Amino acid sequence: MVLAGIGAGLAVIGAGIGIGKIGGSAMDAIARQPEAAGKIQTAMIIAAALIEGVALFAVVVALIAQ
């Protein structure tokens, strides 16, 4: 049970770090090229959604595998 909690926690922490890096990089890119903000924002949202999906899957697997 403890290992399942640790696994779920690591998945959530990893997802948070990944989404934070994506957001920061997107803001840097928008600051450099404001005219491309729409395309950058769309790509950022898609990437963040994929990371959230993988993190949710990892949490479910960690809790089921207990």
Buried (B, 14 or more C-beta within 10 A) or exposed (E): EEEBEEBBEBBBEBBEEBBEEBEEEBBEBBEEEEEEBEEBBEBBEEBBEEBEEBBEEBBEEBEEEE
